[in-house]
Amino acid sequence: KLSGWCRSRFIPVDYDEDGSLLHVLYCVECIDDQKKREDKLLYLAQTDTMTGISNRRSGEKMIERVLNNKVSGMMCLVDCDKFKSINDTYGHMAGDEVIVAIAHTLQKSCRDKDVVMRLGGDEFVLFIPGVTDRKCANAFFKRLFENLKQIQIESIKDHPIIMSLGACIYDGKEELTFDELYCRADMAMYQSKKVEGYSATIYKKK
């Protein structure tokens, strides 16, 4: 008995004088170990090794696919304010703990169908399908910030972890690339950075 991934194939054995096939062997081969290796390589190629969430390459591809399929939703750019001061004061290991905690909290705050990715450093991107109005967006911001405020990391003592967020709502009609949507969210983020403490801004067309 075999369990897991298997591959079956026919192997020709012999032919008659006219070239017609006479006998074949039917072979069943267990390839479970091979599939596990392939899955591991795929996981490593798509995953940010520090946090376990999607890396920039795979996250961008997922969002580009969403945009190509005209799926409406909201893209969020999330950033940790004054993150450098955490590294400078408590060391890079403490900074890494903060990044991992933020990533896990973002993932916990989102659904399975949402895109959660780390761009690099202390910068993260979310794409939340179906969130297309300010009321839903604000409800999401409130829940997300409440979860982020619960982060406690012993190595940084009582040092606050403050997050800023810039968002852009995509209506599913415009022809937009990931970079264009990112630029809009980044402009909104610039406004959020001007506010002390947790802040979220939604991009407005001029």
N, C-alpha and C positions, 0 to 999 in steps of 0.2 A: 504494500500500500504506500502511495506517495501523497504527501500533502504539500501545498505551496505551489509555486510556479513550475509548470512543465512545458516542454516543447515536443511536439510530435512531428514526424516526417517519414516519408516513404523513401526507401533506398533500392534502386533497381539491382536485380541479381543477375538475370540472364534474359536473352532474347532468342526467338526462333530464326530460321533461315531468312525469313522475310523482314526481319527487324522489329517484329512485334514483341512487346514485353511479355515474358512468360511468368516470372516470379518477382515479387518485391518483398522486402522486409519492412514491417511497420515498427518504427522505433519511437519509444517514449523516453524522454530524457528530463531529469530533474534539473532545473536551472535556478532554483531558489537562491542559492548563494550569489550567482551572477546578478540576479535582479536586485538583491539587497545591496550589492556593490554599486550598481547603476543608480539605485535610489539614493544612496549615500552621496555619490558624486553630484547628483542633481540637487540634492538638499544643500550641499556645500556651495554650489554655484549660485544658488538663489538666496542664500541666507547670510545675514550679517553675523559674523562669527562671535562677536562680543555679546549681542543681545538675543539672538535667536529669531528675530523678526526678519522680514524681507530686506534685502540689501537694495542699494540704489538701482542697480541694473534691472533686477527682476521687478521691483516696485514700479519703475518707470514703464516697463513693458505692460504691466497689468493695467496701469492708468491709461496708457495709450490705447490699449484694447477697448477699455470702457468708452473712451472718447470716440474711437472709430465706430463703435456700435451705438453711439448717440444715447448713452445712458446718462440721464440727468443726475445731479448730485452736488456735493460740496467738497472742495479740496481745501485742506487745512495745512498750513505750515506752522509747526510748533517748535519753539526755541526756549532754551533755559537761559534766563537773564543772569548776567555776570557769572557765567560758568567758570571763566578763567580764574576768578577769585577763589573758587572752591579748590581747583587744582593747585593754585599758588599757596593756599593756606594749609590744606590738608594732604596734598600729594595726589599723584595721578591715580593711585589705586582707589582712593576715595572718590575721585572724579568718575572712574569707571563704574563704581558701585551706583553712583547717581544715574549715569546713563542707562545702566541695566534696569534700575528701578523704574525710571521714566518709561522705557520701552515696554516693560511688562504691564505697567499701569495703562498705557495707551491701548495696548492689545486687549486688556481686560475690559476697557471702556467701550470697545467696538464690537461689532458683530462679525461672524465668520466671513460674510460676504464683503466686508469693508477691507480696504487696502491700508495696511499699516507698514510703513517702511522707514528705515534710517537713511538719511541722505549722507550723513557723515558728521563727525564731531558731536555737537549737542543739538543737531537739527533733524527733525522728523517730519514726515509728510503723511497725511491721512486722506483717503478719498471715501466719502460716505454716500453711497447711492441712495437716492430717494429724498435726501434733505435738500429742498428747493425753495424754502421760504424762511424768513427771519425768525418766526416763532419756533419752528423746529430746530433751527440752527442755535438759537439762544438756549433752548432746553438742553441741547447736546453740550454746549459750552459749559453750562452750569454743572451738569453731571460729570463732565470730564475734569473740570477744575476741582470739584469736591473730592474726586478720587486722587488727583495729583497732590492735593493738600494733605492727604493721609500718609504720604510717603515718609518713613522714618528710617534714617540711616545713622547707626551709632557712631561711625567713624567721623562724621561731620558735626556731631553734637547738636546744638540748636540752630545751626546755620540754616537760614530759610532757603527753600528751593522754589523759586518764582518762575512762572512760565508766561510767555507771551504767545499769542496766536493770531495769525492772519489767515483769512478765509476768502474763498471766491466761489460763488454759486454758479454752477454750469447748467444751463437750461436744456441741454440736449439738442440744440438747434444750430449753434454756431460751429464753424469749422475751427477748432482749437487744437493746438499741440500741447503736450505736457509742459514744455518750456513757457508757452504763452500763459497757461493757467498758473504756473509757478510764479511768473513775474507779477501777476495780479495779486496773488496771495502774499507775495513778498512786499508789495506796496502797502497792503493792509497791515502786514506785520510791522512795518516802519511806524505806522500810526500807533499800534499797540505798545511799542517800545517807549513811547513818550509818556505813557501812563504808569504810575508807580504801582507795583503789585500785579496780580493776575489780571490779564486784560485780553479781550478778543475783539477784532475789528473785521467787518465784512467789506470786501472791495466794492466800491461804487464807481460806475462809469461816469466820466465827466461829460 
